[in-house]
Amino acid sequence: MKSEFLKLDLRDFIRGLIVAAICTFITGLYQLIASGGTVNWVTLKPVLLAAVGSAISYLTTNLLTNSRGDFMQTEEKIAAE
């Protein structure tokens, strides 16, 4: 993670969306099929909503984490020497 506190680089944004959404979607789809459910819009809609929620949660965590990986900590200012 390279983004500063309360900022998101485009790379972090895209990677976050991809990882969170795909992982949640695949897990939900697997559980749907494993339980014997049919794949249609009614059964797939909650899986898609969970994927979107997961992606938003991941992006919020990235937004609130500084470039050193500290959660809810601002960037340290480097003193000019």
PLY file of the C-alpha trace (Angstrom):
ply
format ascii 1.0
element vertex 81
property float x
property float y
property float z
element edge 80
property int vertex1
property int vertex2
end_header
0.00 0.00 0.00
1.50 3.29 -1.08
-1.34 5.73 -0.50
-1.06 8.40 2.17
-3.58 8.83 4.97
-7.00 9.94 3.61
-5.79 9.53 0.01
-6.03 6.65 -2.42
-3.72 6.09 -5.34
-5.39 4.80 -8.47
-3.40 1.57 -8.20
-4.60 0.90 -4.63
-8.16 1.74 -5.66
-8.22 -0.67 -8.60
-6.44 -3.49 -6.75
-8.82 -3.12 -3.82
-11.89 -3.31 -6.00
-10.62 -6.32 -7.90
-9.52 -8.35 -4.88
-12.51 -7.67 -2.65
-15.23 -7.94 -5.28
-13.93 -11.05 -7.04
-13.16 -12.91 -3.82
-16.59 -12.19 -2.36
-18.36 -13.00 -5.63
-16.57 -16.34 -6.05
-17.20 -17.33 -2.43
-20.89 -16.44 -2.65
-21.34 -18.19 -5.97
-19.65 -21.32 -4.62
-21.90 -21.36 -1.56
-24.95 -20.88 -3.75
-24.04 -23.79 -6.01
-22.88 -26.04 -3.15
-26.19 -25.61 -1.34
-28.06 -26.75 -4.44
-29.52 -23.35 -5.30
-30.25 -22.27 -8.82
-28.26 -19.44 -10.33
-30.67 -16.70 -11.36
-31.05 -12.99 -10.63
-32.96 -13.52 -7.37
-30.25 -15.75 -5.88
-27.32 -13.90 -7.46
-28.35 -10.38 -6.36
-27.35 -10.85 -2.67
-23.98 -12.24 -3.80
-23.37 -9.15 -5.96
-24.44 -6.81 -3.14
-22.04 -8.57 -0.78
-19.24 -8.17 -3.34
-19.91 -4.44 -3.65
-20.06 -4.06 0.14
-16.81 -5.94 0.50
-15.09 -3.72 -2.08
-16.33 -0.55 -0.35
-15.10 -1.85 3.02
-11.67 -2.62 1.61
-11.39 0.80 0.00
-12.45 2.50 3.24
-9.74 0.62 5.11
-7.16 1.70 2.52
-8.37 5.28 2.74
-7.92 5.32 6.53
-4.47 3.70 6.48
-1.25 5.66 5.90
1.61 4.68 3.59
3.35 2.73 6.38
0.26 0.59 7.01
-0.79 2.28 10.27
-4.58 2.48 10.62
-6.04 5.90 11.49
-2.59 7.50 11.76
-1.56 10.58 9.80
1.68 10.72 7.85
4.74 11.73 9.84
6.21 14.99 8.68
9.88 14.78 7.75
11.89 17.55 9.34
14.04 19.57 6.94
17.66 19.39 7.87
0 1
1 2
2 3
3 4
4 5
5 6
6 7
7 8
8 9
9 10
10 11
11 12
12 13
13 14
14 15
15 16
16 17
17 18
18 19
19 20
20 21
21 22
22 23
23 24
24 25
25 26
26 27
27 28
28 29
29 30
30 31
31 32
32 33
33 34
34 35
35 36
36 37
37 38
38 39
39 40
40 41
41 42
42 43
43 44
44 45
45 46
46 47
47 48
48 49
49 50
50 51
51 52
52 53
53 54
54 55
55 56
56 57
57 58
58 59
59 60
60 61
61 62
62 63
63 64
64 65
65 66
66 67
67 68
68 69
69 70
70 71
71 72
72 73
73 74
74 75
75 76
76 77
77 78
78 79
79 80
